[in-house]
Amino acid sequence: MFLETTLLFKTMMILAGQVGIVFGLSYFCIKGARWAYENNTTFLGYYYRGAMNMNRQLDLVPYKKAPTKYPIEMTKLIEATTDEETGKKTEAFAKLKLAKSKEEVLQFLKEGYKYSNESTFFNALFFFWAATLFATLFFAATNISILTGMLLFTMQSVAFGILLSFLLLEMDENDGLRATKIVFFVTVLTGYIGYSDIYSFSENVTLQVVLLLSLLALIAFSLIRTFIGFSRNVIRIKAIFGAIVFSLYLLIDFNLIKKKEAISNDWNTAFEMAFTIYIDLMNLLLEILDAMSNS
């Protein structure tokens, strides 16, 4: 006869599997990038150049080798800016240039241009990830089929793991490792406090309203940021604020598991809670990475 497991155990079983896929695949891709750098070959279609960060650690930067046929189409994203004197705002746009020689290619690369077809794979991967993420959300909310939901959950975790690895490579994979340690510490701390039920976070309506408004503010900021440039300090403050918001959401999530344990201790509920915590964890990680980024 099988022993009855707690809702927390079921939830952590599902969550650990998905988080393991994300970070395991990210680690594999970063190791693959380092192997490609050391052997002067490609990994996932990219070459990698080595740089030294402020802590004298190897920082890998992915890049594509120049095409052999000219002219080469190259693009650069011009971010939105605001003139400090006039207050006039400019919109973000993609600037296109044609490189007619190797010398022009090198010059454009120094200016921040990239090959126009460089991000085709990742654009497709991003849309696949977004589609499977929203599909998983649908199955988690409706409980139509936990098996289908888990399959979609796993597919989006695989896609996100690859995207995350290249996000870390673009900024600094060493910072990414530090960020994952912070996320782990915050998760353990909020899990212990929330599940201990020393305070009913999940029943505090005022807290939930404040967090909802804060979440809407973060979404609004992200949309405005697409069109208007902000200083690095403003973005860092927003990222720290976002990290606090998602940490509080984790407190509510773990407290909610404790509240639900006596009334709905089943795998459908565990799947719903695992997906909810997963979303908060990934958002927390992205906010921390945004706060640590130098660009």
C-alpha positions as CSV (number, residue, x, y, z in Angstrom):
1,M,0.0,0.0,0.0
2,F,1.4,3.4,-1.0
3,L,1.8,6.1,1.6
4,E,-0.2,9.2,0.9
5,T,2.1,12.1,0.0
6,T,1.6,15.7,0.8
7,L,0.6,18.4,-1.7
8,L,3.9,20.0,-1.2
9,F,5.7,16.8,-2.1
10,K,3.7,16.4,-5.3
11,T,4.2,20.1,-6.2
12,M,8.0,19.9,-5.6
13,M,8.3,16.7,-7.7
14,I,6.8,18.4,-10.7
15,L,8.6,21.7,-10.1
16,A,12.0,20.2,-9.5
17,G,11.7,18.3,-12.8
18,Q,10.9,21.4,-14.8
19,V,13.4,23.6,-13.1
20,G,16.0,20.9,-13.5
21,I,15.3,20.8,-17.3
22,V,15.7,24.6,-17.6
23,F,18.9,24.9,-15.6
24,G,20.4,21.6,-16.7
25,L,19.9,22.5,-20.3
26,S,21.3,26.0,-19.8
27,Y,24.4,24.6,-18.1
28,F,24.8,22.0,-21.0
29,C,24.6,24.8,-23.6
30,I,27.1,27.0,-21.8
31,K,29.5,24.0,-21.5
32,G,28.9,23.3,-25.1
33,A,29.8,27.0,-25.9
34,R,33.0,26.7,-23.9
35,W,33.9,23.5,-25.7
36,A,33.2,25.2,-29.1
37,Y,35.4,28.2,-28.0
38,E,38.3,26.0,-27.0
39,N,38.1,24.0,-30.2
40,N,37.4,26.9,-32.6
41,T,34.2,25.3,-33.8
42,T,30.4,26.0,-33.6
43,F,27.8,25.1,-31.1
44,L,24.1,25.6,-32.1
45,G,25.2,27.4,-35.2
46,Y,27.4,30.0,-33.3
47,Y,31.1,30.7,-32.8
48,Y,32.2,32.1,-29.5
49,R,34.9,34.7,-28.7
50,G,36.4,34.9,-25.2
51,A,36.5,38.1,-23.1
52,M,37.6,38.8,-19.5
53,N,35.1,40.2,-17.1
54,M,35.8,42.5,-14.1
55,N,36.5,39.5,-11.9
56,R,39.0,38.2,-14.4
57,Q,36.7,35.3,-15.4
58,L,36.2,34.0,-18.9
59,D,33.1,35.5,-20.5
60,L,32.0,33.9,-23.8
61,V,30.2,36.0,-26.5
62,P,28.3,34.2,-29.3
63,Y,28.7,35.5,-32.8
64,K,28.2,34.4,-36.4
65,K,31.0,34.3,-38.9
66,A,30.7,36.7,-41.8
67,P,28.9,35.4,-44.9
68,T,31.2,35.0,-48.0
69,K,29.0,36.8,-50.5
70,Y,28.6,40.6,-50.6
71,P,26.8,42.9,-50.1
72,I,25.8,41.7,-46.6
73,E,22.7,43.0,-44.9
74,M,23.3,44.1,-41.3
75,T,20.9,45.6,-38.8
76,K,21.1,47.4,-35.5
77,L,18.3,48.1,-33.0
78,I,18.3,51.8,-32.2
79,E,16.7,52.1,-28.8
80,A,14.2,54.7,-27.9
81,T,15.6,57.8,-26.2
82,T,14.4,61.0,-24.4
83,D,16.2,64.3,-24.9
84,E,16.9,65.6,-21.4
85,E,16.7,69.3,-22.4
86,T,13.6,69.2,-24.6
87,G,11.9,66.1,-23.3
88,K,11.3,64.9,-26.9
89,K,10.9,61.2,-27.2
90,T,12.1,59.0,-30.1
91,E,10.8,55.6,-31.0
92,A,12.9,52.4,-31.3
93,F,13.6,51.2,-34.8
94,A,15.9,48.8,-36.7
95,K,18.6,50.5,-38.8
96,L,19.7,48.7,-41.9
97,K,23.1,48.9,-43.7
98,L,24.7,46.9,-46.6
99,A,28.3,45.9,-46.0
100,K,30.2,45.7,-49.4
101,S,33.5,44.4,-48.1
102,K,35.1,42.6,-45.1
103,E,36.4,45.9,-43.8
104,E,32.9,47.4,-43.7
105,V,31.6,44.2,-42.0
106,L,34.2,44.6,-39.2
107,Q,33.4,48.3,-38.9
108,F,29.6,47.7,-38.6
109,L,30.2,44.9,-36.1
110,K,32.2,47.4,-33.9
111,E,29.3,49.8,-34.2
112,G,26.9,47.2,-32.8
113,Y,25.4,45.9,-36.0
114,K,24.5,42.2,-36.5
115,Y,23.8,40.0,-39.5
116,S,20.1,40.3,-40.5
117,N,19.6,36.5,-40.4
118,E,21.4,36.0,-37.2
119,S,18.4,35.7,-34.9
120,T,16.1,33.6,-37.2
121,F,16.5,30.4,-35.1
122,F,16.0,32.2,-31.8
123,N,12.9,34.1,-33.1
124,A,11.3,30.8,-34.0
125,L,12.4,29.3,-30.7
126,F,10.9,32.3,-28.8
127,F,7.6,32.0,-30.5
128,F,7.5,28.2,-29.9
129,W,8.3,28.8,-26.2
130,A,5.6,31.5,-25.9
131,A,3.0,29.2,-27.6
132,T,3.8,26.3,-25.3
133,L,3.9,28.5,-22.2
134,F,0.4,29.9,-22.8
135,A,-0.9,26.4,-23.7
136,T,0.5,25.1,-20.4
137,L,-1.2,27.9,-18.6
138,F,-4.5,26.9,-20.2
139,F,-4.2,23.3,-19.1
140,A,-3.0,24.3,-15.6
141,A,-6.1,26.5,-15.2
142,T,-8.6,24.0,-16.6
143,N,-7.3,20.6,-15.5
144,I,-8.5,19.1,-18.7
145,S,-5.6,16.7,-19.1
146,I,-2.6,16.7,-16.7
147,L,-0.6,14.4,-19.1
148,T,-1.0,16.9,-22.0
149,G,-0.3,19.8,-19.6
150,M,2.9,18.1,-18.4
151,L,4.0,17.4,-22.0
152,L,3.5,21.1,-22.9
153,F,5.2,22.2,-19.6
154,T,8.3,20.1,-20.5
155,M,8.4,21.4,-24.1
156,Q,8.4,25.0,-22.9
157,S,11.0,24.2,-20.3
158,V,13.3,22.8,-23.0
159,A,12.8,25.9,-25.2
160,F,13.3,28.3,-22.2
161,G,16.4,26.5,-21.1
162,I,18.1,27.1,-24.5
163,L,16.9,30.7,-24.6
164,L,18.1,31.3,-21.1
165,S,21.6,29.9,-21.9
166,F,22.1,32.4,-24.7
167,L,20.7,35.2,-22.6
168,L,23.3,34.4,-20.0
169,L,26.0,34.2,-22.7
170,E,25.0,37.6,-24.1
171,M,25.4,39.3,-20.7
172,D,27.9,37.2,-18.6
173,E,27.3,33.5,-17.8
174,N,29.2,34.1,-14.5
175,D,26.6,36.6,-13.4
176,G,24.0,34.0,-14.4
177,L,25.4,31.5,-12.0
178,R,25.3,34.0,-9.2
179,A,21.7,34.9,-10.0
180,T,20.6,31.2,-9.9
181,K,22.2,30.9,-6.4
182,I,20.2,34.0,-5.3
183,V,17.0,32.5,-6.7
184,F,17.7,29.2,-4.9
185,F,18.2,31.0,-1.6
186,V,15.1,33.1,-2.0
187,T,13.0,30.0,-3.0
188,V,14.1,28.1,0.1
189,L,13.5,31.0,2.4
190,T,10.1,31.9,1.0
191,G,9.1,28.3,0.9
192,Y,10.0,27.8,4.5
193,I,8.2,30.9,5.7
194,G,5.2,30.5,3.5
195,Y,4.6,26.8,4.1
196,S,5.2,27.2,7.9
197,D,2.0,29.3,7.9
198,I,3.3,31.7,10.5
199,Y,1.2,34.3,8.6
200,S,-1.7,33.8,6.2
201,F,-0.1,35.5,3.2
202,S,-2.5,33.9,0.8
203,E,-5.5,35.3,2.7
204,N,-4.3,38.8,2.9
205,V,-6.5,40.6,0.4
206,T,-4.6,43.9,0.8
207,L,-1.3,42.3,0.0
208,Q,-2.7,40.6,-3.1
209,V,-4.2,43.8,-4.4
210,V,-0.9,45.7,-3.9
211,L,1.0,42.9,-5.6
212,L,-1.5,42.9,-8.5
213,L,-1.1,46.6,-9.0
214,S,2.7,46.2,-8.8
215,L,2.6,43.5,-11.4
216,L,0.6,45.7,-13.7
217,A,3.1,48.5,-13.2
218,L,5.9,46.2,-14.1
219,I,4.1,45.1,-17.3
220,A,3.4,48.8,-18.2
221,F,7.1,49.7,-17.6
222,S,8.2,46.9,-19.9
223,L,5.9,48.1,-22.6
224,I,7.0,51.7,-22.2
225,R,10.6,50.6,-22.2
226,T,10.1,49.3,-25.7
227,F,9.6,52.8,-27.0
228,I,11.3,55.0,-24.5
229,G,14.9,54.7,-23.3
230,F,15.6,54.7,-19.5
231,S,18.9,55.1,-17.7
232,R,20.6,52.1,-16.3
233,N,19.9,53.2,-12.7
234,V,16.1,53.4,-13.4
235,I,16.1,50.0,-15.0
236,R,18.1,48.5,-12.0
237,I,15.6,50.1,-9.5
238,K,12.7,48.6,-11.5
239,A,14.4,45.2,-11.5
240,I,15.0,45.2,-7.8
241,F,11.4,46.2,-7.3
242,G,10.3,43.4,-9.6
243,A,12.5,40.9,-7.7
244,I,10.8,41.9,-4.4
245,V,7.3,41.5,-6.0
246,F,7.9,38.0,-7.3
247,S,9.5,37.0,-4.0
248,L,6.3,38.0,-2.2
249,Y,4.3,36.0,-4.8
250,L,6.4,33.0,-3.8
251,L,5.4,33.5,-0.2
252,I,1.8,33.5,-1.2
253,D,2.3,30.4,-3.4
254,F,3.8,28.3,-0.7
255,N,1.3,29.5,1.8
256,L,-1.5,28.6,-0.6
257,I,-0.1,25.0,-0.8
258,K,-0.4,24.7,2.9
259,K,-4.0,26.0,2.8
260,K,-5.0,23.7,0.0
261,E,-3.4,20.6,1.4
262,A,-6.4,19.5,3.5
263,I,-9.0,20.1,0.7
264,S,-7.4,19.2,-2.6
265,N,-4.3,17.0,-2.2
266,D,-4.2,15.7,-5.8
267,W,-1.9,15.8,-8.8
268,N,-4.0,18.3,-10.7
269,T,-3.7,20.8,-7.9
270,A,0.0,20.0,-7.6
271,F,0.4,20.7,-11.4
272,E,-1.4,24.0,-11.1
273,M,0.7,25.1,-8.1
274,A,4.0,23.9,-9.6
275,F,3.3,25.9,-12.8
276,T,2.4,29.0,-10.7
277,I,5.6,28.8,-8.7
278,Y,7.7,28.1,-11.8
279,I,6.4,31.3,-13.5
280,D,7.3,33.3,-10.4
281,L,10.7,31.7,-10.2
282,M,11.6,32.4,-13.8
283,N,10.3,36.0,-13.5
284,L,12.4,36.4,-10.3
285,L,15.5,35.1,-12.1
286,L,14.9,37.5,-15.1
287,E,14.5,40.5,-12.8
288,I,17.7,39.6,-10.9
289,L,19.6,39.2,-14.2
290,D,18.2,42.6,-15.3
291,A,19.5,44.2,-12.1
292,M,22.9,42.6,-12.6
293,S,23.2,43.5,-16.3
294,N,25.5,46.4,-17.3
295,S,23.6,47.2,-20.5
